[in-house]
């Protein structure tokens, strides 16, 4: 019965295909941006250990967004 719930790519409507591809592009774009930012920052500019943010950033859309909201320390005026 579970096999009747599965859809093939060819069974999807064109709009659904576009939305799936757009979602994947956004997801990988966020992941790439988060990974690059994590790599570029020094440890004192991160809230928590670097390895943790690397792992968290791989959690779909939520991980990279959480990193950008909570993972980076705010720049202080000197």
C-alpha positions in Angstrom: 0.0 0.0 0.0 2.9 2.4 0.7 4.0 2.1 -2.9 0.8 3.6 -4.1 1.7 6.8 -2.2 5.0 7.3 -4.0 5.3 9.7 -6.9 7.7 9.6 -9.7 9.3 12.8 -11.0 7.5 12.3 -14.3 4.1 12.1 -12.4 4.6 15.6 -10.9 3.0 18.7 -12.5 5.4 21.2 -14.0 4.7 23.8 -11.3 5.5 21.2 -8.6 8.8 20.3 -10.3 9.7 24.0 -10.5 8.9 24.4 -6.8 10.9 21.3 -5.8 13.9 22.6 -7.8 13.6 26.1 -6.4 13.4 24.7 -2.9 16.5 22.7 -3.4 18.4 25.7 -4.8 17.5 27.8 -1.8 18.4 25.0 0.6 21.8 24.4 -1.0 22.4 28.1 -1.2 21.7 28.6 2.5 23.9 25.6 3.3 26.8 26.9 1.2 26.5 30.4 2.6 26.4 29.1 6.2 29.4 26.8 5.7 31.4 29.5 4.0 30.6 31.9 6.9 31.4 29.4 9.6 34.8 28.6 7.9 35.7 32.3 7.5 34.9 33.4 11.1 37.3 33.0 14.0 36.1 31.0 17.0 35.6 34.1 19.1 33.1 35.3 16.6 30.8 32.3 17.0 28.3 31.4 19.7 29.4 27.9 20.5 31.8 25.4 19.0 32.4 25.5 15.2 31.8 21.8 14.8 28.4 22.2 16.3 27.4 24.9 13.8 28.8 22.8 10.9 26.5 19.9 12.0 23.5 22.1 12.7 23.8 23.8 9.3 23.0 20.5 7.6 19.5 20.4 9.0 17.3 21.5 6.1 16.3 25.1 6.0 16.2 25.4 9.8 20.0 24.8 10.4 21.5 27.5 8.3 18.8 30.0 9.4 19.5 29.2 13.0 23.2 29.7 12.4 22.7 33.2 10.9 20.3 34.2 13.7 22.0 32.6 16.7 25.4 31.3 15.7 27.2 34.5 15.0 28.2 37.0 17.7 27.2 40.6 17.1 30.0 42.9 16.1 30.9 45.4 18.8 31.9 48.9 18.2 35.5 49.6 19.2 
